[in-house]
Structure formats: C-alpha cells, structure tokens
C-alpha cells in the first residue's frame, strides 16, 4: 500500500496548495483533487481545480504537491455520462476527457468517475449503451495520456452501476480491459452487498480505495464518520493487506450532509487515526 490520501473537498474553503500543506502536516502521503462541479449534497463544495485550468495553474499545483512531499492519489471527475439530454451528455464526456488531460499534466495516474444517473425516461439497455459509448472514447484517450480511468459504484437511487452485480457486468463487457475500479465500501453496503466479499472479488482491478462508512440501505441511508456506521473495517483492511493492494486508501467525508461534524481538522485527525489503527491491526 502506498499510504493515506484524502479527498480535497474536505478543505474546499481553502486553496488546494494550502490544503496540501495541511495533509502533509497530518501525516498523509497523497491528495485526491476534487474537480467536481455538482456533487449530490449540500453545501456544495467548490472544486479545487477546474478542468480548463491554464498551464500556470497546473504548474503551481504540481509544484505545491512536490513542496509538500505529496503524491496525487486521483483526480475526482464525477459527472453524468448517461444524461438523457444529448447536449449535457456531450458536455459531461468532454469534462471527463479534460479531467484526464489535467491529471496527465499534474502527473496523476488516475481519474475517477461513476456510471451515471438515469435521470429521464429510458430503457435500461439504452442507458448501458450510453455508458459503453462514453467509455469507448475515454479509455483510449487515457491510454494515450498515461492516465487510467477508475469507475466508482454509486448507491443513490437511479445510479446505473450501483452494486457488485453492476460492476461485474460492466467489467465483463468487451473493450473494458483497461477500465479499473475505485472501491468505496459505503456504496456496496447501502446496496446490500457483503463489503469485504465485494472487495475481494474486485481486488485485481481495484487501484484506489475510498474510506467512508455507511448506515442503512438505498432510499434510507447516511454516510457517518468512520467507525459510526455498519462497515466492518477490520475485515476490509485485512482483505486489503492480504490481496497486496498497492494504491492509496483515501479518507472521504460526506457526513456533514446528514448533520455530522463539519470540522475538517477534526475529521482529518480522527479519520487518520481510525485508518492507521485498522491498517496496523491488519498487519499484525
């Protein structure tokens, strides 16, 4: 394992280079840079970089990471690749492609997106074909840039790839050999999967992990602070060790959307300590 990363959205009120310094001071080894414009919760955090950032801004952020001694875990570029509106769908495809180019300029090897949201009337096979069409453009572009796309299962109602069965189906499609996985245990729990079993099945293609807890099931769930949900992190971290995971485990916090503490420094310290304790126990 490379170490700990953190989704920069936790410090959306700060400049990304300032955020890097805080992460380094708290013992993190990498940063996940948020590019996302419309995450599904309030208050909406501002993105830390825009995909049309100019060369000077890209160079400044890359220098900031080097100065802080941080790697880039991922660039997070969630959007709706299967939007029912063709114009919106085209814009969203361009957003991910531009995010891949930005990641390449930063020296970040991974970009994350999801399978998209079924937001208008349409048959299931139509939405699946839209996703496959988008990936047929994105994956070759990533190979040329040296940037790998990671797909994240998402548990909200209407999400196309929302559980282990959906991820399994997607990865088995023709042309998906270069597609890899971002594993967020919270989404699998909300959709009723055995989290550790899901991770073990996907492990050969998991390149990055989000550490996020969860309570409840789809239509009635929340993502509380680590240790306050239903996920068995002891079992999951043991599986992470046993499978030889070589990426970063990234703290991701969305608990403020359910009224949990919005204090980013507290979240950072408590999340770090929680993860280190479980990783050390798994290694013992």
C-alpha positions as CSV (number, residue, x, y, z in Angstrom):
1,X,0.0,0.0,0.0
2,X,1.2,3.5,-0.8
3,X,-0.3,5.2,2.2
4,X,-3.1,7.5,3.0
5,X,-4.7,10.1,0.7
6,X,-7.7,12.5,1.3
7,X,-10.4,13.9,-0.9
8,X,-9.5,17.6,-1.1
9,X,-13.2,18.5,-1.0
10,X,-12.9,18.3,2.8
11,X,-11.0,21.6,2.6
12,X,-13.0,23.2,-0.2
13,X,-12.8,26.5,1.6
14,X,-9.0,26.6,1.2
15,X,-6.7,26.9,-1.8
16,X,-5.6,23.5,-2.9
17,X,-1.9,24.2,-2.2
18,X,-2.8,25.2,1.3
19,X,-4.8,22.0,1.6
20,X,-1.7,20.0,0.6
21,X,0.3,21.5,3.4
22,X,-2.3,20.5,5.9
23,X,-2.5,17.0,4.7
24,X,1.3,16.6,4.8
25,X,1.4,18.1,8.3
26,X,-1.1,15.4,9.4
27,X,0.8,12.5,8.0
28,X,-0.9,11.9,4.7
29,X,1.0,10.8,1.7
30,X,-1.2,12.0,-1.2
31,X,-4.2,14.1,-2.2
32,X,-7.3,13.4,-4.2
33,X,-8.0,16.6,-6.1
34,X,-11.7,17.4,-6.5
35,X,-12.7,18.6,-9.9
36,X,-16.4,18.0,-9.3
37,X,-19.0,20.7,-10.1
38,X,-22.2,19.2,-8.7
39,X,-21.8,16.6,-6.0
40,X,-25.2,15.3,-4.8
41,X,-25.2,17.0,-1.4
42,X,-25.4,20.4,0.3
43,X,-23.5,22.6,1.0
44,X,-21.8,22.0,-2.4
45,X,-18.1,22.3,-2.1
46,X,-16.2,24.3,-4.7
47,X,-13.9,22.2,-6.9
48,X,-10.2,22.6,-6.1
49,X,-9.3,22.8,-9.8
50,X,-11.2,23.4,-12.9
51,X,-10.6,21.2,-15.9
52,X,-9.8,24.3,-18.0
53,X,-7.1,25.5,-15.6
54,X,-4.3,27.2,-17.5
55,X,-0.7,26.0,-17.7
56,X,0.4,28.3,-15.0
57,X,-2.2,27.0,-12.5
58,X,-1.4,23.4,-13.4
59,X,2.3,24.1,-12.8
60,X,1.6,25.8,-9.5
61,X,-0.4,22.9,-8.2
62,X,2.2,20.3,-9.3
63,X,4.9,22.4,-7.5
64,X,2.7,22.6,-4.4
65,X,2.5,18.8,-4.2
66,X,6.2,18.4,-4.7
67,X,6.9,21.0,-2.0
68,X,4.5,19.2,0.4
69,X,6.0,15.8,-0.4
70,X,2.6,14.6,-1.5
71,X,1.7,12.3,-4.4
72,X,-1.5,12.6,-6.4
73,X,-4.0,9.8,-5.5
74,X,-6.6,10.7,-8.0
75,X,-8.5,13.5,-9.7
76,X,-12.2,13.1,-9.0
77,X,-14.3,13.9,-12.0
78,X,-17.8,12.5,-11.3
79,X,-20.4,13.5,-13.8
80,X,-23.4,12.0,-15.7
81,X,-22.1,10.2,-18.7
82,X,-25.5,8.8,-19.5
83,X,-27.6,12.0,-19.1
84,X,-30.8,11.8,-21.1
85,X,-30.1,15.2,-22.7
86,X,-27.6,14.7,-25.6
87,X,-26.1,18.1,-25.2
88,X,-25.5,17.6,-21.5
89,X,-24.1,14.2,-22.2
90,X,-21.6,15.6,-24.7
91,X,-20.5,18.3,-22.2
92,X,-20.1,15.7,-19.5
93,X,-18.0,13.5,-21.7
94,X,-15.7,16.5,-22.5
95,X,-15.5,17.2,-18.8
96,X,-14.0,13.7,-18.1
97,X,-11.7,13.9,-21.1
98,X,-10.5,17.3,-19.9
99,X,-10.0,15.9,-16.5
100,X,-7.8,13.2,-17.9
101,X,-5.7,15.8,-19.6
102,X,-5.4,17.8,-16.4
103,X,-4.4,14.7,-14.5
104,X,-1.7,13.9,-17.0
105,X,-0.3,17.4,-16.7
106,X,-0.2,17.1,-12.9
107,X,1.4,13.7,-13.0
108,X,-1.7,12.0,-11.5
109,X,-2.2,8.5,-12.8
110,X,-5.9,8.1,-12.1
111,X,-9.2,9.8,-12.7
112,X,-12.4,8.7,-11.1
113,X,-15.9,8.9,-12.4
114,X,-19.2,7.0,-12.0
115,X,-21.5,5.1,-14.2
116,X,-24.0,7.9,-14.4
117,X,-27.6,8.6,-13.3
118,X,-30.8,7.5,-15.1
119,X,-32.3,11.0,-15.0
120,X,-35.0,10.7,-17.7
121,X,-37.3,8.1,-19.2
122,X,-35.4,5.4,-21.0
123,X,-34.9,1.7,-21.1
124,X,-32.1,0.1,-19.1
125,X,-30.2,-1.1,-22.2
126,X,-30.3,2.4,-23.6
127,X,-28.5,3.8,-20.6
128,X,-26.0,1.0,-20.6
129,X,-25.2,1.7,-24.3
130,X,-24.6,5.3,-23.5
131,X,-22.1,4.4,-20.8
132,X,-20.3,1.9,-23.1
133,X,-20.2,4.5,-25.9
134,X,-18.6,7.1,-23.5
135,X,-16.1,4.6,-22.2
136,X,-15.1,3.7,-25.7
137,X,-14.0,7.3,-26.1
138,X,-12.4,7.8,-22.7
139,X,-10.4,4.7,-22.3
140,X,-8.3,5.0,-25.4
141,X,-7.7,8.7,-24.6
142,X,-6.5,7.7,-21.2
143,X,-4.1,5.1,-22.6
144,X,-2.6,7.8,-24.8
145,X,-2.2,10.2,-21.8
146,X,-0.9,7.5,-19.4
147,X,-4.0,8.1,-17.2
148,X,-6.2,5.3,-16.1
149,X,-10.0,5.7,-15.6
150,X,-11.4,4.3,-12.3
151,X,-15.1,3.7,-12.2
152,X,-16.9,4.1,-8.9
153,X,-20.1,2.2,-8.0
154,X,-22.6,4.8,-6.7
155,X,-25.5,3.9,-4.4
156,X,-28.0,6.7,-4.9
157,X,-31.4,5.7,-6.4
158,X,-31.2,5.9,-10.2
159,X,-27.5,5.2,-10.5
160,X,-26.7,2.8,-13.3
161,X,-23.7,1.0,-11.8
162,X,-24.8,0.8,-8.1
163,X,-23.6,-2.6,-6.7
164,X,-21.3,-5.5,-7.2
165,X,-23.5,-7.1,-9.9
166,X,-23.5,-3.9,-11.9
167,X,-19.7,-3.6,-11.6
168,X,-19.2,-7.2,-12.5
169,X,-21.4,-6.7,-15.6
170,X,-19.5,-3.6,-16.7
171,X,-16.1,-5.1,-16.3
172,X,-17.1,-8.1,-18.4
173,X,-18.2,-6.0,-21.4
174,X,-16.0,-6.1,-24.5
175,X,-13.4,-3.3,-24.6
176,X,-13.2,-2.8,-20.8
177,X,-9.8,-4.4,-20.2
178,X,-8.2,-1.0,-19.3
179,X,-11.0,0.1,-17.1
180,X,-10.1,-0.2,-13.4
181,X,-12.0,0.2,-10.1
182,X,-12.3,2.8,-7.3
183,X,-13.7,0.8,-4.4
184,X,-15.9,2.8,-2.0
185,X,-17.3,0.3,0.6
186,X,-20.1,2.7,1.6
187,X,-21.9,2.3,-1.7
188,X,-21.7,-1.5,-1.6
189,X,-23.1,-1.7,1.9
190,X,-26.0,0.6,1.1
191,X,-27.0,-1.6,-1.8
192,X,-26.9,-4.8,0.3
193,X,-23.6,-6.3,-0.8
194,X,-21.1,-8.0,1.6
195,X,-18.4,-5.3,1.5
196,X,-15.4,-7.5,2.1
197,X,-16.5,-10.1,-0.3
198,X,-17.2,-7.4,-2.9
199,X,-13.7,-6.0,-2.4
200,X,-12.0,-9.4,-2.7
201,X,-13.8,-10.1,-6.0
202,X,-12.9,-6.8,-7.4
203,X,-9.4,-6.6,-5.9
204,X,-7.5,-7.5,-9.1
205,X,-8.8,-4.3,-10.6
206,X,-9.0,-2.0,-7.6
207,X,-6.4,0.8,-7.9
208,X,-7.7,3.2,-5.2
209,X,-10.0,2.9,-2.1
210,X,-12.3,5.5,-0.5
211,X,-12.6,5.1,3.3
212,X,-16.2,6.0,4.0
213,X,-18.7,4.5,6.5
214,X,-22.4,3.9,5.9
215,X,-25.6,3.2,7.7
216,X,-28.9,1.9,6.2
217,X,-29.9,0.9,2.7
218,X,-30.9,2.6,-0.5
219,X,-33.6,5.3,-0.1
220,X,-32.8,5.5,3.6
221,X,-29.1,5.8,4.3
222,X,-26.3,8.0,5.5
223,X,-22.6,8.2,5.4
224,X,-21.5,8.9,9.1
225,X,-17.9,9.5,10.3
226,X,-15.6,6.4,10.2
227,X,-16.5,3.9,12.9
228,X,-20.1,5.1,13.4
229,X,-21.6,3.0,10.6
230,X,-22.1,-0.7,9.8
231,X,-19.0,-1.4,7.7
232,X,-16.6,-4.0,9.2
233,X,-13.3,-2.1,8.6
234,X,-11.3,-4.7,10.4
235,X,-12.3,-7.3,7.9
236,X,-12.0,-5.0,5.0
237,X,-8.5,-3.7,5.9
238,X,-7.4,-7.3,6.5
239,X,-8.5,-8.1,2.9
240,X,-6.7,-5.1,1.6
241,X,-3.5,-6.3,3.2
242,X,-4.0,-9.9,2.1
243,X,-4.6,-9.0,-1.5
244,X,-1.5,-6.9,-1.8
245,X,-3.3,-3.7,-2.6
246,X,-0.7,-1.2,-3.9
247,X,-2.6,2.1,-4.1
248,X,-3.8,4.7,-1.6
249,X,-6.6,4.5,0.9
250,X,-8.3,7.9,0.8
251,X,-10.3,9.5,3.5
252,X,-13.6,10.7,2.1
253,X,-16.1,12.6,4.2
254,X,-19.7,13.5,3.4
255,X,-21.1,13.2,6.9
256,X,-21.9,16.9,7.1
257,X,-24.8,16.3,4.7
258,X,-26.5,14.3,7.5
259,X,-25.7,16.8,10.3
260,X,-22.4,15.2,11.4
261,X,-19.5,17.4,12.4
262,X,-18.3,19.8,9.6
263,X,-14.9,20.5,11.3
264,X,-12.4,19.4,8.7
265,X,-9.4,19.2,11.0
266,X,-11.2,17.0,13.5
267,X,-12.4,14.8,10.6
268,X,-8.9,14.6,9.3
269,X,-7.3,13.7,12.6
270,X,-10.0,11.2,13.6
271,X,-10.1,9.6,10.2
272,X,-6.4,9.2,10.0
273,X,-6.2,7.6,13.5
274,X,-9.1,5.3,12.7
275,X,-7.5,4.1,9.4
276,X,-4.0,3.7,10.8
277,X,-5.3,1.7,13.8
278,X,-7.1,-0.7,11.4
279,X,-4.2,-1.0,9.0
280,X,-1.7,-1.7,11.8
281,X,-4.1,-4.3,13.3
282,X,-4.4,-6.0,9.9
283,X,-0.6,-6.1,9.5
284,X,-0.1,-7.6,13.0
